[in-house]
Amino acid sequence: MDGIIEGMKKIKTKGGLYMHRFIFWLILILALNFFIHLYVFFKVSIFWSGRRNVILYILSFFTSLLIIPATILLEWNNNFISQLFYSFSWLLMGVFFVTCISLLIFQIIGGVCSIHRTYLTAASLILSLIIVIYSFINAGKVDVKTVDIDNFGKKLKIVQVTDLHLDPLTSSKRLPEIVERINSLKPDIVAITGDIVSHNTLINPITFAPLKNIEAKTYFISGNHEHYIDKDKVLKLIENTGVKVLIDEVDFYKGVQVIGIDYKRDKNKVDDVLSELKLDKKTPALLLLHVPMDVRDERVKLILSGHTHYGQIVPFNFIVRTAFKYMKGLYPLENGYIYVSPGTGTWGPHMRLGSKNEITLFFVE
């Protein structure tokens, strides 16, 4: 749903397959969101009438689709009010999701224990409020995770940030703060592994200007969200800040081969790019790859990925786990390691439950 207007424009140029996928996921998410809202409204209606009437359907319909007018308004007039409305609509989606899960759990408890449903619903709403507040506060924090990598072949400090998903309301403060944290770690190399923005209203020089202040050699690769909006313009603006954008290419720096692969979901396409690159077998290679996958190349000693968000909000971590072999943290490979960051920011609702934002500091040697 993010960037719906721009997404619809790209549908016309990406072909039938892209259009079908876009429409399928849009309908699926909106339908699921409607039923979540409907379930919550039906459950809480016990406090005012207990009747299941058409008003509940109308409330569910309009609140579940609030993200659409919020997106259109932001596209039409990008100001503080539209930004606030846009962020609120996403947060509301997260609030209803958490409340729905809480109500379902307490309904199961009510089926086992003989507790009046009014008390169960009240307890569920109180718990939901506590969880939402915690998740919102947790999403505003960024931890620095330290990881030691041996047998790399070169002693360096590498910092990874990924999946920042800068939003229109807070981007002016958030990116400068992240850059300041990066500089405080004094790395040799900084890797930004995709999904820096999620909305086309942020595609302007002001958004990316803080990247000029990074004091270390910095590389950027695209993620899926750059492809959903205007990828070429995003990459051009990032290049103008002095950051090295890698699109299926390799750069040599401080005795390391830094490989950057443009966003891909197909492992075979990644393998094809690696096979075409002229790599030195004696020089350690660092691979930046947005989507974590099982790349086996004797020249690659460390892969840095993101994309999964570690599910961001429980229980999505269980769902994400079914789609990705490598989901969060460090995994050994045949010739090295892959590290999957849970992300440095949030997508959609500004909430994190069961996961944390992370800047990762690697000590490799």
C-alpha positions in Angstrom: 0.0 0.0 0.0 3.0 2.3 0.6 3.3 4.7 -2.3 0.0 3.5 -3.9 0.0 6.3 -6.4 3.5 5.7 -7.6 2.9 2.0 -7.6 -0.1 2.3 -9.9 2.0 4.3 -12.3 4.6 1.6 -12.4 2.0 -1.1 -13.0 1.6 0.3 -16.5 5.3 -0.1 -17.3 6.2 -3.3 -15.5 3.9 -5.7 -17.5 1.1 -8.0 -16.6 2.9 -10.1 -14.1 3.9 -7.2 -12.0 0.3 -5.8 -12.2 -1.2 -9.1 -11.1 1.1 -9.4 -8.1 0.5 -5.8 -7.1 -3.3 -6.1 -7.3 -3.3 -9.5 -5.6 -1.3 -8.3 -2.6 -3.2 -5.0 -2.3 -6.5 -6.8 -2.2 -5.3 -9.4 0.2 -3.9 -6.9 2.7 -6.9 -4.7 2.5 -9.3 -7.6 2.9 -7.4 -9.0 5.9 -7.3 -5.5 7.4 -11.0 -5.2 7.0 -11.8 -8.5 8.8 -9.4 -7.6 11.6 -11.2 -4.3 12.1 -14.6 -6.0 11.9 -13.6 -8.6 14.5 -12.3 -5.9 16.9 -15.4 -3.7 16.6 -17.7 -6.7 17.1 -15.9 -7.7 20.2 -15.8 -4.2 21.8 -19.4 -3.5 20.9 -20.3 -5.4 24.1 -19.6 -2.1 25.9 -22.2 0.0 24.2 -25.0 -2.3 22.9 -23.8 -5.8 22.1 -25.8 -5.7 18.9 -24.1 -6.7 15.6 -25.5 -4.1 13.2 -24.6 -2.4 10.0 -22.8 0.4 11.8 -20.0 -2.0 12.8 -19.5 -2.9 9.1 -19.4 0.7 8.1 -16.8 1.6 10.8 -14.7 -1.5 9.9 -14.8 -0.5 6.2 -13.7 3.1 6.6 -11.1 2.6 9.3 -9.5 -0.4 7.5 -9.1 1.6 4.3 -7.9 4.8 6.0 -4.4 4.3 4.6 -5.6 4.9 1.0 -6.9 8.5 1.5 -3.9 9.2 3.8 -1.6 8.2 0.9 -3.5 10.2 -1.6 -3.5 13.3 0.6 0.2 13.0 1.2 0.8 12.8 -2.6 -1.5 15.8 -3.2 -0.1 18.1 -0.5 2.9 17.0 1.4 2.7 19.0 4.7 2.8 18.3 8.4 -1.0 17.5 8.6 -0.9 15.0 5.7 2.3 13.5 7.1 0.7 13.1 10.5 -2.4 11.6 9.0 -0.3 9.2 7.0 1.7 8.0 10.0 -1.4 7.8 12.1 -3.2 5.6 9.5 -0.3 3.1 9.6 -0.2 3.1 13.4 -3.9 2.5 13.6 -3.4 -0.6 11.4 -0.8 -1.9 13.9 -3.1 -1.1 16.9 -6.0 -3.0 15.4 -3.7 -6.0 14.6 -2.3 -6.2 18.2 -5.8 -5.8 19.6 -7.2 -8.5 17.4 -4.5 -11.0 18.5 -5.1 -10.1 22.1 -8.8 -10.6 21.8 -8.3 -13.9 20.1 -6.0 -15.1 22.9 -8.5 -14.0 25.6 -11.4 -15.7 23.7 -9.4 -18.9 23.9 -8.9 -18.4 27.6 -12.6 -17.7 28.0 -13.4 -21.0 26.3 -11.3 -22.8 29.0 -12.1 -20.7 32.0 -15.6 -19.6 33.2 -14.9 -15.9 33.1 -17.5 -13.3 32.0 -16.8 -12.1 28.5 -17.0 -8.5 29.6 -14.1 -8.9 32.0 -12.2 -10.8 29.3 -12.7 -8.2 26.7 -11.7 -5.4 29.2 -8.6 -7.2 30.2 -7.7 -7.8 26.5 -8.0 -4.1 25.7 -5.9 -3.1 28.6 -3.2 -5.6 27.6 -3.4 -4.3 24.0 -2.9 -0.7 25.1 0.2 -1.7 27.1 1.6 -3.7 24.2 1.0 -0.9 21.7 2.7 1.7 24.0 5.7 -0.6 24.5 5.9 -1.4 20.7 5.8 2.3 19.8 8.5 3.2 22.3 10.6 0.2 21.3 10.4 1.3 17.6 12.0 4.6 18.5 15.1 3.0 19.8 18.2 1.8 17.8 20.6 -0.6 19.4 24.2 -1.1 18.3 24.9 -4.8 17.9 28.5 -6.0 17.8 29.5 -9.0 15.8 32.9 -10.7 15.5 33.9 -12.3 12.2 37.0 -14.5 11.9 38.8 -16.0 8.9 37.8 -13.0 6.8 41.3 -12.2 5.7 41.4 -8.5 6.5 41.1 -6.6 9.8 38.4 -4.0 9.5 35.5 -2.4 11.2 32.3 -2.5 9.1 29.0 -0.9 10.0 25.7 -2.1 8.4 22.4 -0.2 8.4 19.5 -1.4 6.4 15.7 -1.1 5.9 15.6 2.4 7.4 12.3 3.1 5.7 12.4 6.8 6.3 8.9 8.2 6.7 7.7 11.7 5.7 7.0 12.8 9.2 10.4 12.0 10.9 13.0 11.6 8.2 14.5 15.1 8.7 15.6 14.1 12.2 16.0 10.3 11.9 18.7 10.1 9.2 21.0 12.7 10.8 20.8 10.8 14.1 21.7 7.5 12.4 24.6 9.2 10.6 25.9 10.6 14.0 25.7 7.1 15.5 27.6 5.6 12.5 30.4 8.2 12.8 30.7 7.5 16.6 31.6 3.9 15.8 34.5 5.0 13.5 34.1 2.3 10.9 36.3 1.6 7.9 33.4 0.7 5.7 29.6 1.5 5.9 27.1 -0.7 4.1 23.6 0.5 3.5 21.8 -2.6 2.2 18.6 -1.2 0.8 15.1 0.1 1.6 16.3 3.6 2.7 12.9 5.2 1.8 9.4 3.8 1.1 7.6 6.8 -0.2 8.2 8.9 -3.3 7.5 12.2 -1.5 11.0 11.7 0.1 12.8 11.5 -3.2 14.6 14.8 -3.0 18.1 16.1 -2.2 17.1 17.2 1.3 16.2 13.7 2.4 19.6 12.2 1.5 21.8 15.2 2.3 22.8 13.8 5.8 24.6 11.0 4.0 27.3 13.5 3.0 28.3 13.6 6.6 29.3 10.0 6.9 33.0 10.0 7.5 33.8 6.5 6.2 33.7 4.9 2.8 30.0 4.1 2.2 28.2 1.8 -0.2 24.6 1.5 -1.0 22.6 -1.2 -2.8 18.9 -1.2 -3.7 16.1 -3.0 -1.9 12.6 -3.9 -3.0 11.2 -0.5 -1.9 13.5 1.4 -4.2 12.0 -0.6 -7.0 8.5 0.2 -5.9 9.1 3.9 -6.3 11.6 5.7 -8.6 14.7 3.6 -8.2 16.8 5.5 -10.7 16.2 8.9 -9.1 16.8 7.5 -5.6 20.2 6.0 -6.7 21.2 9.3 -8.5 20.4 11.4 -5.4 22.4 9.0 -3.2 25.3 9.1 -5.6 25.3 12.9 -5.4 26.0 12.6 -1.7 29.3 10.8 -2.3 28.0 7.4 -1.4 29.1 4.6 -3.8 26.1 2.9 -5.3 26.8 -0.7 -6.4 24.6 -2.2 -9.1 25.8 -5.7 -9.9 29.4 -4.6 -9.6 32.5 -4.8 -7.4 34.7 -2.1 -5.9 38.1 -2.6 -4.3 38.8 -0.7 -1.1 41.3 -1.3 1.7 42.2 -4.7 0.4 38.6 -5.9 0.3 36.3 -6.6 -2.7 33.0 -5.0 -2.0 30.3 -6.5 -4.2 26.9 -4.9 -4.5 24.0 -6.7 -6.1 20.8 -4.9 -7.2 17.6 -6.1 -5.6 16.8 -9.7 -6.7 14.7 -12.5 -5.3 16.0 -15.2 -7.6 19.2 -16.9 -6.4 20.1 -18.0 -9.9 20.2 -14.3 -11.0 22.5 -13.6 -8.1 24.7 -16.5 -9.1 24.8 -15.2 -12.7 26.0 -11.8 -11.5 28.8 -13.3 -9.3 30.0 -15.6 -12.2 30.4 -12.6 -14.5 32.3 -10.4 -12.0 36.1 -10.4 -12.2 37.0 -11.2 -8.7 40.4 -11.9 -7.2 40.4 -15.3 -5.4 43.1 -14.1 -3.1 41.3 -11.0 -1.9 38.4 -11.3 0.6 35.0 -10.4 -0.7 32.2 -8.7 1.1 28.8 -9.2 -0.6 25.9 -6.7 0.0 22.6 -8.5 -0.8 19.3 -7.1 0.3 17.4 -10.4 0.4 19.2 -13.1 2.4 19.8 -16.2 0.4 22.1 -19.2 0.3 24.9 -17.9 -2.0 27.8 -20.3 -2.1 30.9 -18.8 -3.6 34.4 -19.5 -2.3 35.4 -15.9 -2.9 32.7 -14.4 -0.7 33.6 -14.4 3.0 30.8 -12.3 4.4 27.3 -11.6 3.2 25.3 -8.7 4.7 21.5 -8.7 4.2 18.3 -7.3 5.6 14.8 -7.3 4.3 13.2 -9.7 6.9 12.7 -7.2 9.7 12.7 -10.3 11.9 8.9 -10.1 11.4 8.9 -6.6 13.1 5.7 -7.5 15.1 4.9 -10.8 16.7 3.6 -13.2 15.3 4.8 -12.1 11.9 8.2 -13.6 12.8 6.7 -17.1 12.6 5.3 -16.3 9.2 8.5 -14.8 7.9 10.5 -17.8 9.1 8.6 -20.0 6.6 9.8 -17.8 3.7 13.5 -17.3 4.6 16.1 -19.8 5.6 18.2 -17.0 7.1 16.1 -14.7 9.2 18.1 -12.9 11.8 21.7 -12.9 13.1 24.8 -14.7 12.0 24.8 -18.0 10.1 27.9 -20.0 9.0 28.3 -20.9 5.4 30.6 -23.3 3.6 33.2 -20.6 3.0 32.2 -17.8 5.3 29.2 -16.2 7.0 25.9 -14.5 6.2 24.5 -11.9 8.6 20.8 -10.9 8.5 20.0 -7.6 10.2 16.5 -7.1 11.6 16.6 -3.6 10.2 17.4 -0.1 11.4 13.9 1.2 11.0 10.3 0.1 10.6 7.9 -0.3 7.7 4.2 0.5 8.0 3.2 0.9 11.7 5.9 2.6 13.8 5.9 -0.4 16.1 8.3 -3.2 17.0 7.3 -6.2 19.1 9.6 -9.1 19.6 12.3 -7.3 17.5 14.6 -4.3 17.7 16.0 -1.7 15.4 19.7 -2.3 14.9 23.0 -0.7 13.7 25.4 -3.6 13.3 29.1 -3.2 14.0 31.4 -6.0 12.6 34.9 -6.6 13.7 36.3 -8.7 10.9 39.8 -10.1 10.7 
